[in-house]
Amino acid sequence: MPKPTLPSHARPHLARLLARLREPRRFLQVLAGPRQAGKTTLVRQALAASPLPAHYASADAPTLEDRSWISQQWERGRLLAREAGDEGAILVLDEVQKIGRWSDVVKALWDEDGRQGAPLKVVLLGSAPLIVRSGLSETLAGRFEVLYLPHWSFGEMRDAFGWDLERYLFFGGYPGAAPLTNDEARWRAYVVDSLIETTISRDVLLVTRVDKPALLRRLFEVACSYSGQVLSYQKMLGQLQDAGNTTTLAHYLDLLEGAGMVAGLPKFSGTRVRVRASSPKLQVLNTALMSALSGSTFSEARRDRDSWGRLVESAVGAHLRNAAAGSRLEVFYWRERGREVDFVLRRGRSVTALEVKSGRSPTRLPGADAFQRAFGPARVWWVGGEGIPIEEFLSSDPNRWVD
């Protein structure tokens, strides 16, 4: 099995981070993304390529209980900076969101360095971008820049592991799980225990208040089962059989999206007020999550037309939503009177409609013509069938189809 390398989507970030390390002034850089996106690898490569002294420390340990850990690591960085002189030093804090009220400590230390002129360049890494950004926006507004690394794409898994399209559709974009795919039982256990459970318990439940953890877990399972389908919050409550409410479900879905697991795509309406009130289209952000929970083997899924079609549609949606994270690209769906457009892309004032031909039995009427009459999109693309080949689409930057 080829040794995994830094994914291609990380290379521009690596160049950007290296450029920042060469700047004479200090900075506060945040690198966020789901587990196994390559954040730690990127930073270690940047540190290896930089001549500046650096201190790396990770908060990913269950014994940490207070914020003094951040202060201790910061002091080590300051010591390196004083010894290095005007060029300064680098401090990297990994999984920093695991420390309660971490942003308050970082703000105090960062502002103190500013008053004293300490040339310390700080890089913060976090597995759950929603949680990391929450702490930043509340306390550190105007002091940081965020770089986001999404899940590995088809092109990246192909280049690193020699995968073909079918293998990627089923096994998804987790590089750490790739060597286990020849033993599907072991692969499934790894995804469920080491990725799903670890993400929920350590990236969500450990660092934010969740009054109904069982409801959040069940919501995740429902979102995987119904990925690619529009489901109202009321229908979700019926599936979940829990005395929750729609506001709680919407909040939990946001937490799961922040952890890089599943998302709820809003309905496109042209007005943001209606978008926020719409029923979401459930969307996994990595098709491995669907496959691991489905109970079907790779060969069984390939023989099931509907199951495979759902994987194709979900892979396209995940590719779009992952590319949109941290950018100006927005992803929606559209439905009106039984007609539907699978995905609607908006960047600024430019709107593009996208239909997926997955081979799945149709459950609704295509809506491209109706959408064109209603909104006049700049373009309408078909993915699959006689349109853009699935393999080509999943290998390209989605912004290409909006430009």
C-alpha positions, 0 to 999 in steps of 0.5 A: 500500500503506498504511503499516504502523502499530504492531500492536494487540497492542503498544498496551497495551504502549506505554501500559504502557511510557509509564506506567513512563517517568513513574515517578520511580524507575529500572527495568529493562524487557525487551521481547522477541519475534520479528523484525518484531513491532514492538519497535523501533517501540514503543520509538521511539514511547514515546521520542517521547512522553516528555519525558525525554532518551534514548539509543538504541543497537543491537548488531545489527552483526557488528563487535561483539566484546566487552562494552565496547560495553554499558559505553560506551552505559551511560556515555552514558545516565548522562551524560544522567541526571546532566544531567537531574537527579532525573527521570533519563534513558532508555537503550535497548539493542537486540539486546543478546543479541548481546553475549557474557555481556551479562547479567553486564555489565548486572547490574554496571552496574545494581547500581552505579547502585543504589549511587550513586543514578543515575536511569537507566531502562533498556530492553532489546530482544531478538529471541529471547525464550528467549535473552534470558530465559535471560541474565536469569534466570541473572544478573538475577533480581528486577531486571527485567520482561518485555513480550512482543510476538508475531507480527502477528495477522490483525486487525493485518495486515487493519487495516494492509494491507487483507488478507482471511482467505485472504491472511493464511492463506497469507502470514502475519504479517510486516509487512515482507514484506506489500508483496512479496506481489504478486510471490510469488517475491520474497516467498518469497526475502525470507522465506527469506533475510531472515527465516528465515536471518537468524533462525537464523544471527543469533538462534540460532546466533550467540548459543548453542552448537549442535553440529549446526547442519545438524540444527537447520536440517533440524528447522526444515524438518521442523517446517514440513512437518509443522505441525499433526501429532503427531510423536514424536522418534524419527520426527523422527530418521527424517525428519532422517536424522542421528545425533542424539538425542531430547534434542538435538531437544527442545533445538533445538525449544526454541531455534527456539520461542524465536526465534519460528519453530516450537514443539512443543505438549505432550500434555495429560495433567493431570500435568506429568510426562507432559506433558514426556515426550510426543510434540510436536505441531509448530506453526509460529508464523507460517504464512508459514514454511510457505508460503515453504518449501512451493513452492506458489503462493497459487492452488495452495494454495487449490485443494489441500484438504489443503494449505489445511486445514493452513494453517487449523489452523496459523493457529489454533495459531499464534494460540493459541501467540503469545497464550500467550507471556508469559501464564498461558495454556498450549496443548496437544493431546490424543490417546488411542486414535486420538481427538484434540482439536486444542488444549487451553487451560489457564489456572490450573485452567480447561481448554477444548477446541478443535476446528478444522473446516478442511475437511481430510480427517480423519486421526483421529477427533474426541475432544471427547466422550472428552476431556470424559469424561476431564477435564471441561473447562469448555467445548468450542469448534468453530472453522470450519464451523458453529462460531466463524468462522475470521475471528472467532476469529483476530481475537479474544483467545484468552483470550476463549474460556477466560473 
